[in-house]
Amino acid sequence: MRIIAGKHKNRVITTSKKFTYRPTTNKFRQALFSILNSPEFADEFPMSEAIVLDVYAGSGIIAFEAISRGAKLVTLIDNNKDHLKVAAEFAQKIGEAGKTSFLTLDALSLPKAKQQYNIIFIDPPYYNNMATLTIASLIKQGWLATKALIAVELAKTEDFEIPRELELIKKKIYGNNKLLILTYE
């Protein structure tokens, strides 16, 4: 996996063959960040002011793409400490350890937030309502800043119940995946 744009463009993300990843594809990442950098979003959600949360981070490719494109801070959450260890080593390797933090947590039962985030990426395992449950946990525990932007990756055919606190502002289909962009009111 490679970072596709920004100051770390073409850097290869370190992963371990002994772990199972379902990384976000280059095409999907390119589409996601094109949307975030479009005039529709860039004025209200500039990447240079982004405090990013990557939930179900796995390799951390989304978080590192955000850092490469100028995010102020990123936090990666995954329930697999070995995934996060490899991601932390990569952050150190590219000189971004000071802008990254790593939390080994179950996204469905988060503790009270110590930081609020204005851009959140959620890419849970498909087909078991985990996106909705994760968002409920984030809201309940205070992880979302007012007007936060939430990007959710799901299987194309997966149902998603939009929590009442969120507004769907964009939906796109890319191959077998769909991208939902929501805001927190």
BELJOSUL-V657584 format. One record per pair of residues at least 6 apart in sequence whose ideal C-beta (glycine too) atoms are under 7 Angstrom apart, sorted by sequence separation. I is the first residue (numbers start at 0). J is the second residue. D is the distance in Angstrom with one decimal. If there is no record, write none. Layout:
I,J,D ; I,J,D
This chain:
2,8,5.9 ; 14,20,6.1 ; 34,40,6.5 ; 53,59,6.6 ; 56,62,6.0 ; 77,83,5.4 ; 90,96,4.9 ; 123,129,3.7 ; 137,143,5.5 ; 153,159,5.9 ; 161,167,5.5 ; 171,177,6.8 ; 2,9,6.8 ; 66,73,5.5 ; 123,130,5.3 ; 170,177,6.6 ; 171,178,4.7 ; 1,9,5.7 ; 2,10,4.9 ; 53,61,4.9 ; 65,73,5.6 ; 75,83,6.2 ; 1,10,6.8 ; 35,44,6.6 ; 53,62,4.0 ; 90,99,4.3 ; 121,130,5.7 ; 170,179,5.5 ; 1,11,5.5 ; 2,12,7.0 ; 123,133,6.0 ; 0,11,6.9 ; 35,46,6.8 ; 51,62,6.3 ; 62,73,4.2 ; 75,86,5.7 ; 169,180,4.0 ; 0,12,4.4 ; 121,133,5.6 ; 167,179,6.2 ; 168,180,5.4 ; 62,75,5.1 ; 121,134,7.0 ; 168,181,6.5 ; 0,14,6.8 ; 51,65,4.6 ; 87,101,5.2 ; 167,181,5.4 ; 168,182,5.8 ; 86,101,6.4 ; 134,149,6.8 ; 166,181,6.3 ; 49,65,6.4 ; 59,75,5.2 ; 149,165,6.7 ; 165,181,4.4 ; 166,182,5.2 ; 155,172,5.7 ; 165,182,6.7 ; 83,101,4.3 ; 119,137,6.9 ; 165,183,5.9 ; 166,184,6.1 ; 46,65,6.9 ; 51,70,4.9 ; 56,75,3.7 ; 164,183,6.1 ; 53,73,6.3 ; 56,76,6.0 ; 57,77,6.3 ; 83,103,5.9 ; 155,175,5.1 ; 159,179,6.4 ; 161,181,6.9 ; 164,184,6.0 ; 49,70,4.2 ; 50,71,5.8 ; 51,72,6.9 ; 56,77,4.6 ; 130,151,5.1 ; 154,175,6.5 ; 155,176,5.9 ; 0,22,5.4 ; 3,25,5.7 ; 46,68,5.1 ; 47,69,4.8 ; 49,71,5.9 ; 50,72,5.0 ; 51,73,4.4 ; 52,74,5.2 ; 53,75,4.9 ; 54,76,4.9 ; 55,77,6.4 ; 154,176,6.5 ; 155,177,5.1 ; 46,69,4.6 ; 48,71,6.1 ; 53,76,6.9 ; 80,103,4.4 ; 130,153,6.1 ; 153,176,6.9 ; 46,70,5.6 ; 47,71,6.9 ; 52,76,6.9 ; 58,82,6.9 ; 75,99,7.0 ; 119,143,6.7 ; 138,162,6.9 ; 152,176,5.8 ; 153,177,5.3 ; 3,28,6.1 ; 57,82,5.6 ; 73,98,6.4 ; 78,103,6.6 ; 107,132,5.2 ; 3,29,5.9 ; 56,82,6.9 ; 63,89,6.9 ; 72,98,5.5 ; 73,99,5.4 ; 74,100,4.7 ; 75,101,5.2 ; 76,102,4.9 ; 77,103,6.8 ; 78,104,6.7 ; 107,133,6.3 ; 115,141,6.8 ; 116,142,6.1 ; 138,164,5.7 ; 152,178,6.0 ; 153,179,6.9 ; 59,86,3.7 ; 78,105,5.2 ; 106,133,4.6 ; 109,136,4.7 ; 115,142,6.5 ; 116,143,6.6 ; 117,144,4.5 ; 135,162,6.3 ; 4,32,6.8 ; 58,86,6.4 ; 74,102,6.3 ; 76,104,5.3 ; 108,136,6.4 ; 109,137,6.6 ; 112,140,5.5 ; 115,143,6.5 ; 116,144,6.1 ; 119,147,6.1 ; 121,149,6.6 ; 125,153,6.6 ; 126,154,6.2 ; 131,159,6.5 ; 134,162,5.5 ; 150,178,6.5 ; 151,179,4.5 ; 66,95,5.2 ; 107,136,5.6 ; 111,140,5.3 ; 112,141,4.3 ; 115,144,4.1 ; 125,154,4.2 ; 130,159,5.9 ; 131,160,5.2 ; 56,86,6.6 ; 59,89,6.7 ; 76,106,5.9 ; 106,136,6.3 ; 110,140,6.4 ; 111,141,6.1 ; 112,142,4.2 ; 117,147,5.1 ; 118,148,5.2 ; 119,149,4.7 ; 120,150,5.1 ; 121,151,4.8 ; 122,152,4.3 ; 150,180,5.6 ; 151,181,6.9 ; 109,140,4.6 ; 116,147,6.3 ; 117,148,6.8 ; 126,157,5.6 ; 131,162,6.6 ; 134,165,6.9 ; 28,60,7.0 ; 32,64,6.4 ; 66,98,5.9 ; 125,157,5.8 ; 148,180,6.7 ; 149,181,4.6 ; 28,61,6.9 ; 66,99,6.9 ; 109,142,6.6 ; 148,182,5.8 ; 149,183,6.5 ; 22,57,6.4 ; 147,182,6.9 ; 22,58,5.6 ; 28,64,5.7 ; 32,68,6.4 ; 146,182,6.1 ; 147,183,4.3 ; 20,57,4.9 ; 23,60,6.0 ; 62,99,7.0 ; 146,183,6.6 ; 20,58,5.3 ; 22,60,5.4 ; 23,61,5.9 ; 74,114,6.9 ; 143,183,4.6 ; 14,58,5.1 ; 12,58,5.4 ; 12,59,6.9 ; 12,60,5.6 ; 12,63,6.2 ; 55,106,6.3 ; 54,106,5.1 ; 7,63,6.8 ; 0,58,6.1 ; 8,67,6.7 ; 61,120,4.7 ; 0,60,5.3 ; 7,67,3.9 ; 2,63,5.7 ; 3,64,6.8 ; 6,67,5.6 ; 2,64,5.7 ; 5,67,3.2 ; 4,67,6.6 ; 5,68,4.1 ; 18,81,6.2 ; 4,68,6.1 ; 5,69,6.8 ; 18,82,6.1 ; 50,114,6.9 ; 52,116,3.9 ; 2,67,4.8 ; 51,116,6.5 ; 54,119,6.7 ; 50,116,5.1 ; 54,120,6.7 ; 55,121,6.6 ; 50,117,5.4 ; 51,118,4.8 ; 52,119,4.6 ; 53,120,4.9 ; 54,121,4.8 ; 55,122,5.1 ; 49,117,6.2 ; 55,123,5.0 ; 49,118,4.7 ; 15,85,5.5 ; 14,85,6.3 ; 13,85,5.9 ; 44,117,6.8 ; 44,118,6.2 ; 13,88,6.4 ; 13,89,4.7 ; 12,89,5.9 ; 54,133,6.0 ; 10,93,5.9 ; 7,93,5.5 ; 52,142,6.6 ; 23,122,6.1 ; 44,148,5.0 ; 40,148,7.0 ; 31,150,6.0 ; 27,152,6.9 ; 23,152,6.3 ; 34,169,6.5 ; 30,171,6.6 ; 30,173,5.7 ; 27,173,5.2 ; 34,180,6.5 ; 26,173,6.1 ; 31,178,6.2 ; 30,178,6.8 ; 27,176,5.9 ; 27,178,7.0
